[in-house]
Amino acid sequence: MAGKIPEHVIEQIRSQSDIVDVISDYMQLTKRGRNWFGLCPFHGEQTPSFSVSQEKQIFHCFGCGAGGNAITFVMDIEHIAFPEALIKLGERAGIPLDVQVQSEHTTSNNPYSKKEEMMKEAHAYAAEFYHHLLMNTEDGELALSYLLERGFTREQIETHQIGWALPNWDTLSILLERKGFLLEEMAECGLIIQKESDQTYFDRFRGRIMFPIRDENGKTIAFSGRILNKDADEAKYLNSPETPIFHKSQVLYNLDKARASIRKTRHAVLMEGFIDVLAANRAGVYNAVATMGTSLTPQHITKLKRLVQQITICYDGDNAGFEAAKRASQMLHEERIKVEVAVLPNKLDPDEYIQTHGQEAFTNQIIEKPHAYIAFMMMHAKRGKNFQFENDTLQYIQEVLETLKDNSSPTERDLYIRQLAIETNISQEAISAQLRKVVADGAKEQKRSQNALKQPIELVQQKQPKTATDRAERLLLAHMLHDVNVVNKVLKLGNNAPFIHEEYLSVFVRLVGFYEEYEMADFHRFVEVLNDNELRKIVMEAAYIDRDPENGEAEISDCLKHIEKHRIEIEIEKLTHNQKEAEKMHEHRRALEIAQQIIQLRRAVKGI
């Protein structure tokens, strides 16, 4: 179906897309009173200021001002246009839409350029091509047999669109050019490489099993290719480079597919590699995600923090894995996320453990029996130490007490102090005394640090408090959004510019056009047709406030009077400035004329 989507279909999809359920697919919400709250996905914050009203079916962030309904939330979070968001929610609600979405139709707040969208389209095309080669051609038979022997199921291969890249040098390059993609852009996004010698292009991935890397919205943005020929003098894995659409520090493999399971349990399993995630999936662990060849970053944590209450780290069992697990667990613990660590024996990685001990053992013995954060930190501190040596014993106790100092309850301290006493043969009293010293020293150090910060620091700019005029404009807009007659009344009074601030005037102009087309008040539909994100914030802020419908006429009249008074006061200020300038230039006649205008305006203010 091409063209405009019928209004009754839009309303049906909106009515069957409960905003709490939709937003909960993307982030963690907690009910407080009548509304639901969470960490805003549109700006960084530590304290939840993102509010969702199930009664009104709208959301609003008191921090950054973002707001809208279920449809605009999907538009904003996935950076897609209205028709695409409607298709996505339609599928979710069981209302399929056969709509042609124009690729050039993008919202003004879409952070992706047309070039970046083309890069994503090229990756989607490459993924389909690689997958076809693996599943439907003789060239892919050897790779498919290898995957099946390794324990991959056909269903998993289909689900993750695993593919095969031919060993030829330019197969994909030729196909991409035929499809109309610019080869220069294809090289920039990592699919092909340009030769320095003759400026021709060749495929980056050749003779490899191809694993698509997707963003959190399910769009393919990169690949990892595994060599099939073990004797080849090449790296086992070849990954896409950093590109305009692929940033390793921000990507969590499988987050798009794991989100449903994570949402249900509020629990994620964090791994180091995508192969481990795929192995965990086969073992029935569907809430697993992985970083892409990089350490855990604050960007990763921000994504996870909006979704989970608890994270189990399951890294490789070797020394590097232990160190990485320690760093990651500390970062997550500092963000007040409950973190546990599943430790693998014999330096195995998760995939190797499953291959050796089986899927059931991995689930029951590893994932379901993780170590608590402090217990893992004790395990890490103990590694390589011999308690027959005094220095090792004292160092071990000191490291554990540093962990207990800020990260434990009285019960936990008692538990781990007793454990320390047993392990080191040092009395509980002595260890407790040492802990009190560690706590005191930490407090002194913190005080010194605070005293050292006497120099001026840049404070986060706070929002200016709302003036009486701001409140009047917002309340007037709220009435206009809920009643078309308010707009008609204002226009009949000859007031084509009832607002002072430009952004409110912009909303008003668009609202007049909206009512000419739709002839009835529907702020949900109005906000969906607004392409400007800043204007949408203003609309939702107005829609969110409480009006007094019983005294609506009086409220509207008061708002109009206040705005008109303020408009005149602004004009008086301007004229007063001009009068002073005229007097400085000895233009006495002009100064007198301006003074008379000011008197008339002041009389007008009194008459309102």
N, C-alpha and C positions, 0 to 999 in steps of 0.2 A: 504494500500500500504506500503510495507516494503522496506527498502533499500534507495538508494539515490534519492533525490528530483530532477526532471529534471530542468536543468538550465533555460529553457524558462519559467517554472512556477515561479521560484524564481524571475526572471526579471519582470514577469507580476505582481506579488505581490508587488515588490519594486516600480514599476512604478505607481501603483494605490494606494500607501500609501504615500500621501503628508506629508513630514516631519513636517510641521507646524501643520497640523491637528492631526497627531499622538502624537506629544509632548504636544500639547494643551490638550489632554485627561488627562495628568498627572500634568500639571503645567500651570501657567499663563504666557503668552507671550505678549509683547507689541512691536509694530512695530516702529523702529527708522531708518529712511532712507531706505536702501535696505534690511536690516536684521531685525530679531526679537530678542528680549532680554528678559531674565527672571532670577530669582534666581536659581542658579545651584542646582539640586537635589542631586548631588554627594558630595557636601561639604557645610558647613555652611557659609553663607555670607549675608551681609546687602545690598550691592550694586550689582545690576545685572551684571554679567560678562559672563553669558551663552548666546552665540550667535547662532542663527539658520539662515542658508542661504537657502531660498526657491529656489533660482536660482540654487545653487549647490546641494541642497538636502542633506546637511550635517549640523552637529552641532559641536560647539567647545566652551569649557569653557576656558577663558583667565586666570582664577584663578587657577584651579587644572589641566588643560590640558586635561580633558576628551573630547572625540570626537568620531564621527561616523556618521552613517546614521540612518534612521528610524528603521531598523531591529536591529542594534546593540544597539540603545537606549532602545528598549523594552527588549533586552537581559540583559542590565546593570541595568535598573530600576526595573525589576521583578526578576533578578537573575536566569534567565533560559537560557537553551542552544539554539543554533541556530534553530533547528527544531521546538522547542516549540514556539519560537518567530515568526517563519514563519507561523505556524498554527494559532496563535492568530491574526496576521495581515491579514492572508488569510480569516479568518472568518469576520474580520472587512471590508474587501474589497469585500466580497461576492464570494470568491474563496476558497471553502472548500477543505481541504487536508485530505486524508485518510492515515495518516502516523503513524507508530508505533514508539513512542518515548521511547528510552531506559532510564530507570530510573537512571542507573549508568552513563549515558552520561551527564556530567556536565562541565561547563566552569571552567577554572582555577580561575576566579575571583568570583566564587559563594561563598558567605559568609556562606552558610548553609552546615553543615557537612552531611554525608550520614545518620547519626543517626537522625539529625533534619528533613531530608527529609522523613525518615520513620515515624517520629512522625506526620508529616503533612498528610501522606498517611493514617495513623491510624485514625486521626481525620476526614478525608474525609469519610472513611469507616464507622465510628461510626455515623456520621451525616446522611448518607444514611440509615443505619440500624434503627436509631431512627425515621427518617421521614417515613420509610416504616411501622413501628409499628403504628404510629399515623394515617396514611391515609388508611391502607389496612388490619388492623386486628381488631378483637373484643376487644383485650386488650386496644387499643387506642381510642375506641369509646367515653368513658366518657371524656377523655382529649380533643378530637376533638369537642365534644358538648360544653364543657366549653369555648373553644376558639371562636367558632362561636357565642355563647351567648355574649361574651365580645366584639363583633364587628369585629373580625378578619374575613377576607374573605378567601375562599379556595385558591384564586389566591395569596394572600399575604402569606399564609401558605406555598404554593409551592415555591414562589419566595425566601423566607427566610429560606426554608428547616427546618421549625419548626418540632420537633419530640416528641416522648414519650419514656421514659426509664422505662422498666419493674421494678416492685418492687423486683424482684429476686436479690439475692446477687451477683451472678457471671455470669450472662448471657453474658455480653459483654466480660468479661475476658476470658471465654471459646472460644468465637468466634474469638477474637484477636489472641489467641494462635493457633487456627486451621488455621488462615490465615498466620501464619508464623512470626508474630510480637513477639519480645522479651518482656516478661512481665515486666522485670526489667525496660526497656525503657518506656513501657506503664505507669508504675507507676511514672517514672520521668517526663513524660509529662502530668500527672494529670488525665488520663482516669480511672485508677484503683489505688487501695491502697494495700500496703503489710501489712499483720498482723505482729505485733512484736512477738506474741506468737509462731506461727508455720511457719512463713515465707510464708504462702499461700496468695493468692490475692483475692480481692473482688472489685466490681464495686463502683466507687465514686458516681455516679448518679443513684438513684433508686427511682422509683415512682414519677418522675418529668417530667413536660413539658420541653422539651429541646430546647434552643435557641442557635444556632451556633454563635460563634464570629469569624468573618473573618478579615484577614489583608487587606490592601488597594489593594491587587491584587486578592482578592476573595477567598483566601485559608483559610479553617477552621483551627483555631489555638487554640480554647478554646470553652467552653460551659458555659452557665448559665442555671441552672435548677430551675423551679418554682414548689413548692409543690402543689399538687392538693387537698390533704386532709387538710382542714383548721384546723381540730382539732389535727393534728399531732404535737407532741412536737419537732418540728424541725424548722430550719430557713426557712423563706418564700422563699428566693433565696439562692442557693448554686452555687458559681462560681468556675471555674478552678483556681488553684493556679498559682503563677508565675512559669514559666517553661522556658526551653531554647528557645521555639518558641512563648511564650506569655509573653509580658511585658506590664502591664497595662498603664505605663507612656507613651507608644508609640502608643497605639492602639486607633483609633477612630471608633466606631461602625458605620457601614453602609457607610463608606467612599467609598468603592468599588462600591456600587450601586448608591450613591448620586453624584459621580464625574461628570457624564454627565450633571445633572441639575446644579451643582455648576459651571461647566465650562461655561454653557450657560448664567447664570446670574451673575457670579463672586460674588456670595453671598451664604453664608452658614448660617444655623440655628444651633446653638450649644446648646445641651441639656445635662442633667446630667445622664440619664439612657436610656438603649436600648428600654425599654417598651414605654417610651415617644416618641422615634423616630418612632417606629412602629405605635403608635397612630397618630402621625403627618402625616405619610405616608397615612394613611386612610383618613385624612382630606385634602389630596392633596398637602401636603408640602413634596416634594421629595428631597430637598436639606438639610435635617436634618442629623446631626451626633451627637454622644454622647461619652463622656469619659466613661471609664469602672470602675466606682466605685472609682475614684480618682480625685483629683483636676486637673485643667488644667495645663499642664507642658510645658516647652520650646520646647520639642520634638513635642507635639501636635501642638503648634503654628507654628513651622517650616513647618509641613505638610500643614497646612491651608494657610500659607502665600504665598506658591507657587501657590495656586489655586484661592484665593479670593481677592477682594478689600474691601468687607464689610462682617461683621458678626453680626447676631442678636442673643443675648444670651437669651435663654428661660429656666430658671431654675425653681425649685419649688418656690412656693409663701410663704413658711414659713421663719422663721428667718435664718435658716441655708442656705437656698437657696439664700436669700438676700445677706448674707455675701459672699457666694461663687460667686455670680454674680458680686459683687464689685471687688473681687480679680481678677477674670477672665477678667473683662472689663478693669481694670487698666493694666494688662499684655498685652492685645491686643492693647490698646491705645498706650502704650510705644513702640510697634512694628510698629506704624503708620498705623495700620489697622483701618478703619472706623468701630466703634462698636456702636451698639444700644442694648437696653435691653427691652425685652417684659416682662412686669410684670403681674403675675397671681394673681387674688384676692382671698381672703378668705383662704389663705394658701394652695391652691390647687396645685397639680402637673399637668403637661400638660395632662397626661392620664385621671386624675380625672376631669379636666376641660372639656375635650371633652366628657366624659361620662355624665357629668351633663348638659352642655350647648350646646353640639352638635358640629359637625365638622365645620360648616359654621361660627359659632360664634368664634371658635378658630382661624380660618384663618382671618376673617374680623376684629375682635375686639382685637386680641392679636398680631398675627404675623405681620399684616399689619399696626399696630398702636404702634410701639415700642417707647420707650423714648430715646432721644439723650443722648450721654454719660454724658454730664455735667448735664442735667436735671435729669438723674438717680442718679448721685452722690449727687445732691441736695436732692432728695427724700430720699436717704439713710441717709444723714446727719441729716435730719429732724426727722427721726424715734425716738420716745421715748423722744422728747424734748417738753417742755412747754414754750411758749414764754412769759408767765406771769412771768417767773423767769429770772432774768438778766443773770445769768451764762449760762443758756441754750441758750439764744438769742445770747450772745457773742460767745459761742462755735460753734453754728451753722454758724454764719457769718464767723468765722475764718476757719472752715472746707471748706466752699464753696470757699472762697478766695484762699485757698491753691490749690484747683482744678483749679480755673480760672487762677492762676499765670502763669502756663506753658502750659496750654492746651486750650487756647481760642484765638480767633481773637478779634480785637477791637469791632466789631459788636456784637459778643457773649457776651463780657464783659458788654457792654451797656445794652443788653437785660436782662442778669441775675442780674446785679446790680439793675435795676429797679424792677425786681421781688423780690429781697431780701428786698428792701426798703418797698415794699407793705406788705410783709409777716411779717417783724419785726418792722415796724413803725419807722425805722431809716432812716435818710435822705440819698439820693443818694450821696450827696457831702461827707458825713462822711464815707460812705462805700467805695467810690472811693479813698479817702485819705488813708484809711486803706489798700486798695489793693496796693497802691503805696508803702506803708511801707513794706508790705509782699514781694513784688517784690524786693525791695532794700535789705531786710534782706536775701532773698534767694541768691541774687548776692554775698553778703558778705560771706555767708556760702560756696558758691561754690568756691570763691577765696581762703578761708582758706583751703578748702579740697585740692585744687590744690597745694598750697604751702606746705602742709603736705606731699605730694607725692614727696619728694626730693630723696628718696632712689631709687637705680637702679631698673628698672622693666624689666622683660623679654619681649622682643619684638618678634612679629611674624616674623619668618625667611622669608626673602624676597627671591624670585627667583633670582638666579644669572643672570646678563644680558648676552645676547647671545654674544659670541665671534665671530670673523670673521670666524673661523673654524666651529663653530656651524652653522652659517648661510650658509656656503658653503656646508656642509653635508646635511642640510635641503633642500637647493635648488637642489642639485644633486638628492636627493631622490624624490623630487617633479617631476623632469623630468622623472625619472625611473618609477614612478607610472602612468604617462600619456603616456609613449611610451616604448614599449618592446624593440625597437631597441637600446635604450640607454644602457640597461642592456647587450644586445648582443655585443654592441661595446666595452664596458668595459671588458667583458670576453675575447673577441678576442685579446685585448691588453695584455692579460695575467694577468690582475689585478683581482684576486679572492677575494681581501679584500680592496675595494676602500674606506672604511671608517675607521676612527680612533677609534671612540667610540664603545664600545662593543654592546650597544643597537642598534645602526645603522647597525652594521654588522649582528646582529641577524635578523633584518628586511630584510636585503639584501639577506641572505641565504633563508629565507622563500619566498621572492619575486621571486627568481630564481626558486624555486620549484613550485611556483604558475604558472609562465609562462610556465614551462615545461608541466603542465597539461592543462592550459586554452589557451595558445598561443596568448593571446591578453591582452591589458591593460584594467583593470577594477578595479580601487581602491575600489569601493563600494563592489565588490565581495571579493576582497583581505582582506579588513578589517573584513568582516563577517567570514572568515575562521581563523582569528587570535584569538587564545584563551587567549593570554597574554594581559591583559588590558593596561599595561605600553607600550608595543609595539604598541598597537592600538592608543594610544595617540600620539606617534611619527609619525605614518602614517598620522593621521588626521591633525596634525599640518603642515606636509609637503603638504598635499593635499589642505590645506586652503590658502596657500600663492600664490601670483601672480607670474607667470612665464612670460617670454618674448618669446613666440613661434617663432617669426620672427627671433630672434637672439639666438635661442636655442643652436645651435652648439657652439657659442662663450661662452655662459653661462656655458655650461657643461664643456668645455675645461678649463675655468677659475677656476671652482670648483675643477676639478681634479688636476690642477696645485697647487692650494692653499693647498689642503689636502696633496698632496705629499710633498710640502715644509714643512708643519707643521710636517709631519711624520719624515722627515729628521732632523728637528730642535729638536724634542724629542729625537732622537737617538744621536744627538750631545750633548745634555744636559746629557744624560746617560753616554756617553763616557768621557765627561769632568769630571764628578764625579769620574769615574773609574780611570782617569788619575791622579787626585789629590790623590786618595787612594794609587795608585801605587807609587807615589812620596814619600808619607808618609812612605811607607814600604821600601823605597830605592830600588824599582824594576825599575831601570832606563831604562833597555832595553824594558820592557813591557810598560812603560810610553811613550817611544819614538814611539813604534808601534801604540799606541792609538792616539798619536798626529798626526801621518801620516794619520790614518783613519779619524780623524776630518777634516784635510785639504782637503781630497778627498770629504768628504760629503759637506763641504762648497762650493767647486767648483761645486758640483752637484746642490746645491741650486741655484747658480748663473746661471746655465745653463737651468733651468726650465723656 
